Amino acid sequence: MKRCAVFFILALSIAPIHAQSEPEAAWRPEPPLRRWLDIQAFSVDTRYRFTADNENVLATNQLQYKDSLRARLNLDPGKRYTVSVGYFTGDSFGSAWDNWGVGNDTAFDRTNNYVKQLYASAVPVRGLVLQYGGLYLTRGESDELVTYDSDGYLVGGRVSVRRPKELFVDEITVTRGAIGPRDTPSLMRRWGLLKEPNYTQVLGVKRFSRMVAGSVEYDRQIGSNILRGAVTLRFNPSAPVSAVRYEQYRRVSPSPAAGFGVWAEGPVTEHLRVQGGYVSVDQHYGGWNADRIQSGRHLFLNATLPIYGPLSASIYATHALSAPYHVSIGRRFDAAISYDVLSELRRTGIF
């Protein structure tokens, strides 16, 4: 009965789906409104989440929802001068989810909705990008497994040089600012940290071919010195294995340690795609990486499946191997449904 109730509530939380219209033309001019306002992402999601630590102590068993909106205001016709904003649910650095009020130790979250990113961007000359304000994190070819959670944030400035014909690398990015704090998602409460930088990143990205790309970086984060590197192999999307990634970090000081992640992705059927791998993160990493991993040695599996039009489903499962210390994510299972609002808006021709 409990399981039936869970999926019944999941179904109720999904926006109504309308019948698809006739196939769109292969090409259509850019909507006039996009000259000024470019909505880059807009989705609503709901999920069931279960987690327990490596001592089999239940941590979460609940239903959650997520709202995500990323948009850009274009100040000139060439879109060289812009203002970008990110508005999300979630009350921490590693979370963009709120609670429905169904499950253990939880209440319906009505106020955990924040502007987490807001920054100005300028491209004064070709290949030079300047950004300042509440920024997203850049990772190169790494992902959130052993770097920073995809819901993370910082305030500061960033300079990116993208001149592959003049430089050996395709991109060099330098970021200086303040990362976190983990419990202060609202940008309005973090502006003052612009005067208190605690984070520096120097990142280089090289695309060797259409198949091979890599990145290396140095991070100084709140006194820690960290080296990172990643390489990704991308094959034909329909191949049995369409992508493989290996990524690694080494914290030089303090508390020297290292970790890595490796995964492969590919189609199982025409529509079902699966990603699986292994990741190892040291116990003193600090919880900055993906909240679905945190510390420890994990095997994980992620699968995505389109349902109809803008509606898709995904499941995620992980299991931590034995460790001589406490691992907060010993077992975890997520079942999520996502509605891509942006794709529906673009079908109208307005956006």
VOGU-3710 file (C-alpha; in Angstrom, 3 decimals, decimal comma):
1> mkrcavffil> 0,000/0,000/0,000  2,812/2,416/0,812  4,395/1,841/-2,583  1,070/2,411/-4,312  0,639/5,687/-2,425  4,110/6,808/-3,441  3,513/6,305/-7,153  -0,009/7,724/-6,932  1,382/10,988/-5,536  4,116/10,961/-8,176
11> alsiapihaq> 1,469/10,742/-10,862  -0,560/13,585/-9,385  2,483/15,841/-9,314  2,995/15,693/-13,093  1,646/18,478/-15,287  -1,015/17,364/-17,822  0,383/16,137/-21,131  -1,203/17,408/-24,341  -1,227/15,617/-27,635  1,716/16,379/-29,866
21> sepeaawrpe> 1,159/18,630/-32,846  2,264/17,953/-36,404  6,039/17,572/-36,880  7,743/20,910/-36,838  9,570/22,217/-39,861  13,226/21,316/-40,113  14,124/24,971/-39,665  12,350/28,040/-38,355  13,627/31,565/-37,670  14,561/32,522/-34,136
31> pplrrwldiq> 11,535/33,866/-32,223  11,656/37,690/-31,894  11,468/37,492/-28,104  14,729/35,520/-27,990  16,537/38,622/-29,200  16,021/39,943/-25,659  15,210/36,941/-23,476  16,737/33,493/-23,919  15,323/30,801/-21,606  18,066/28,193/-21,473
41> afsvdtryrf> 16,454/25,611/-19,174  13,051/25,288/-17,508  11,850/22,031/-15,967  9,846/20,625/-13,083  10,709/17,270/-11,513  9,482/14,963/-8,816  11,173/11,954/-7,257  11,074/9,272/-4,596  14,350/9,045/-2,643  15,624/6,410/-0,245
51> tadnenvlat> 19,015/6,581/1,496  20,690/4,690/4,315  24,239/4,875/5,672  26,798/2,060/5,674  25,494/0,892/9,062  22,055/0,422/7,493  20,571/3,354/9,409  17,717/4,909/7,445  18,358/8,558/6,546  15,665/9,524/4,025
61> nqlqykdslr> 12,533/7,885/2,672  10,524/10,657/1,069  8,979/12,364/-1,933  10,555/15,538/-3,293  10,110/18,070/-6,096  12,414/20,405/-8,036  11,913/23,573/-10,073  14,765/24,740/-12,315  14,931/27,899/-14,392  17,941/29,346/-16,218
71> arlnldpgkr> 17,501/32,426/-18,375  19,593/35,124/-20,042  18,785/38,755/-20,823  20,543/39,915/-23,992  21,604/43,560/-23,907  22,765/43,851/-27,518  21,778/42,233/-30,852  24,949/40,138/-30,996  24,339/38,759/-27,463  27,850/39,740/-26,429
81> ytvsvgyftg> 26,650/41,530/-23,310  24,202/39,596/-21,191  22,789/39,091/-17,697  22,058/35,492/-16,632  19,953/34,215/-13,747  19,364/30,830/-12,137  16,317/30,212/-9,920  16,001/26,848/-8,160  14,496/24,957/-5,265  16,779/23,428/-2,622
91> dsfgsawdnw> 18,180/24,705/0,674  21,869/23,821/0,387  24,962/23,743/-1,847  24,330/20,145/-2,864  20,562/20,173/-3,261  18,008/21,577/-5,689  15,126/19,549/-4,212  12,365/20,400/-1,741  10,049/18,043/0,150  6,413/17,300/-0,646
101> gvgndtafdr> 5,793/16,602/3,037  5,438/12,857/2,480  8,017/10,644/4,165  10,172/10,542/7,264  11,012/13,661/9,292  9,876/16,096/6,633  7,351/18,849/6,073  6,097/20,479/2,877  8,732/23,060/1,854  7,114/26,239/0,576
111> tnnyvkqlya> 9,910/28,762/0,985  13,059/26,984/-0,236  13,124/28,723/-3,616  16,087/30,959/-4,349  17,965/32,962/-6,914  21,265/31,071/-6,681  23,012/32,571/-9,714  22,931/36,079/-11,172  25,853/37,421/-13,170  26,849/39,760/-15,966
121> savpvrglvl> 28,810/38,450/-18,943  30,734/40,324/-21,634  32,564/39,245/-24,799  34,527/42,420/-25,663  36,576/40,624/-28,335  36,275/37,244/-30,013  37,283/34,404/-27,730  37,416/36,432/-24,495  34,565/35,967/-21,978  34,303/37,997/-18,761
131> qygglyltrg> 31,795/37,116/-16,022  31,058/38,621/-12,616  28,459/37,963/-9,918  26,792/34,798/-8,650  28,309/32,126/-10,913  27,847/28,493/-11,822  30,823/26,189/-11,327  32,945/25,121/-14,303  34,324/21,564/-14,460  35,864/21,045/-17,883
141> esdelvtyds> 35,584/17,331/-18,719  35,007/16,402/-15,064  31,535/16,037/-13,587  30,016/16,270/-10,118  31,162/12,842/-8,928  34,592/13,960/-7,696  34,430/17,752/-8,110  31,464/19,894/-7,024  27,765/19,123/-6,922  25,908/20,265/-10,037
151> dgylvggrvs> 23,656/22,384/-7,803  26,634/24,259/-6,298  27,285/27,996/-6,469  29,881/30,708/-5,886  30,256/34,475/-6,115  33,184/36,122/-7,865  34,707/36,811/-11,252  35,778/34,628/-14,162  37,897/35,113/-17,274  37,798/32,567/-20,112
161> vrrpkelfvd> 39,983/32,615/-23,204  38,702/30,462/-26,084  41,200/30,861/-28,922  42,164/27,305/-29,950  43,884/28,477/-33,140  46,332/30,634/-31,189  46,669/28,429/-28,071  47,424/24,744/-27,654  44,290/24,306/-25,537  40,726/25,095/-26,552
171> eitvtrgaig> 39,925/27,003/-23,376  41,704/28,514/-20,394  39,487/29,663/-17,532  40,493/31,428/-14,330  37,922/31,904/-11,550  38,399/33,838/-8,319  35,677/34,120/-5,721  33,958/32,599/-2,687  32,483/29,095/-2,878  29,502/28,157/-0,726
181> prdtpslmrr> 28,625/28,348/2,137  26,822/25,031/1,910  23,846/26,236/3,980  23,335/29,614/2,230  21,759/29,018/-1,185  20,243/32,497/-1,561  22,508/34,754/-3,575  21,013/37,766/-1,816  22,717/36,614/1,386  26,076/35,918/-0,292
191> wgllkepnyt> 26,884/39,177/-2,068  29,130/40,269/0,791  31,422/37,304/0,143  32,676/39,026/-3,011  35,051/40,823/-0,643  36,126/37,555/1,038  37,362/35,208/-1,732  38,282/31,673/-0,671  38,338/29,895/-4,025  40,639/30,002/-7,046
201> qvlgvkrfsr> 40,398/27,794/-10,127  42,721/27,575/-13,140  41,230/25,253/-15,773  42,459/24,125/-19,181  40,353/22,173/-21,696  41,646/20,425/-24,810  39,533/18,709/-27,472  41,982/16,457/-29,273  39,371/15,202/-31,734  35,625/14,648/-31,992
211> mvagsveydr> 36,186/11,510/-29,951  38,734/12,561/-27,298  38,615/15,529/-24,916  40,380/16,214/-21,648  40,877/18,852/-18,972  43,257/19,633/-16,125  42,837/22,146/-13,335  44,196/23,509/-10,105  41,833/24,525/-7,305  42,590/26,343/-4,103
221> qigsnilrga> 39,503/25,932/-1,964  39,306/27,324/1,562  42,982/26,574/2,158  43,078/23,223/0,330  45,236/22,722/-2,774  43,674/20,291/-5,238  44,775/19,003/-8,653  42,193/17,491/-11,032  42,165/15,835/-14,412  39,640/14,095/-16,649
231> vtlrfnpsap> 39,415/12,526/-20,098  36,267/11,597/-22,022  35,900/9,308/-25,028  32,759/9,903/-27,083  31,613/7,413/-29,693  28,597/7,148/-31,969  25,444/7,669/-29,825  23,994/4,432/-31,162  27,140/2,388/-30,407  26,923/-0,196/-27,573
241> vsavryeqyr> 29,134/2,147/-25,518  28,598/5,788/-26,499  30,858/7,454/-23,891  33,537/6,602/-21,327  34,991/8,994/-18,756  37,843/8,766/-16,261  38,399/11,568/-13,756  40,720/11,940/-10,792  41,665/14,425/-8,095  44,526/14,717/-5,660
251> rvspspaagf> 44,423/16,970/-2,627  48,000/18,029/-2,035  47,384/19,794/1,276  46,117/19,657/3,925  45,216/15,991/4,627  46,720/14,649/1,376  44,415/12,181/-0,367  43,172/11,172/-3,816  40,065/9,838/-5,471  38,706/8,974/-8,901
261> gvwaegpvte> 35,642/8,028/-10,880  35,106/5,990/-14,028  31,889/5,328/-15,914  30,537/4,136/-19,239  27,276/4,998/-20,959  25,303/3,486/-23,771  21,871/2,567/-25,134  20,186/-0,628/-23,998  17,235/-0,199/-26,346  16,262/2,475/-28,855
271> hlrvqggyvs> 15,056/4,700/-26,000  16,591/3,401/-22,770  20,084/4,695/-21,929  22,153/3,414/-19,009  25,233/4,774/-17,270  27,192/2,766/-14,741  30,496/3,069/-12,971  32,645/3,231/-9,883  33,761/6,216/-7,815  36,064/6,591/-4,808
281> vdqhyggwna> 36,098/9,778/-2,691  38,194/10,174/0,453  36,513/10,634/3,837  37,821/14,190/4,310  36,524/15,575/1,004  34,011/17,683/2,890  30,739/16,932/1,114  31,264/19,330/-1,802  30,780/16,727/-4,511  27,552/15,049/-5,661
291> driqsgrhlf> 25,120/14,557/-2,795  24,271/11,143/-4,259  27,860/9,999/-3,650  29,626/12,049/-0,933  32,512/9,958/0,491  33,431/6,294/0,191  33,751/3,731/-2,594  30,572/3,366/-4,662  29,167/1,347/-7,503  26,368/3,236/-9,238
301> lnatlpiygp> 23,832/2,866/-12,026  21,713/5,524/-13,710  19,058/4,932/-16,384  16,932/7,400/-18,363  13,845/6,719/-20,441  11,674/9,142/-22,457  7,978/8,622/-21,756  6,089/10,971/-24,047  7,040/14,331/-25,509  8,647/16,472/-22,788
311> lsasiyatha> 8,081/13,825/-20,102  10,918/11,469/-19,113  11,788/9,116/-16,271  15,044/8,134/-14,604  16,257/5,854/-11,854  19,482/5,972/-9,890  20,971/3,407/-7,510  24,255/3,230/-5,637  25,857/0,877/-3,143  28,900/1,700/-1,029
321> lsapyhvsig> 31,607/-0,887/-0,501  32,935/-1,547/2,992  34,868/1,282/4,676  36,509/1,693/8,108  34,680/5,008/8,626  31,119/6,306/8,507  29,704/6,613/4,992  26,543/8,712/4,854  25,386/7,240/1,523  25,679/3,504/2,076
331> rrfdaaisyd> 22,688/2,739/-0,148  20,564/5,044/-2,240  17,708/4,690/-4,698  15,989/7,489/-6,661  13,045/7,238/-9,043  12,330/10,538/-10,797  10,001/11,981/-13,411  10,915/15,163/-15,294  8,763/17,533/-17,350  10,695/19,755/-19,773
341> vlselrrtgi> 8,642/22,948/-19,729  11,059/24,705/-22,082  10,461/22,259/-24,931  6,728/22,922/-24,638  7,285/26,690/-24,626  9,431/26,476/-27,747  6,735/24,575/-29,560  4,564/27,676/-29,247  7,105/29,686/-31,254  7,205/32,445/-28,622
351> f> 10,476/31,372/-27,006
//
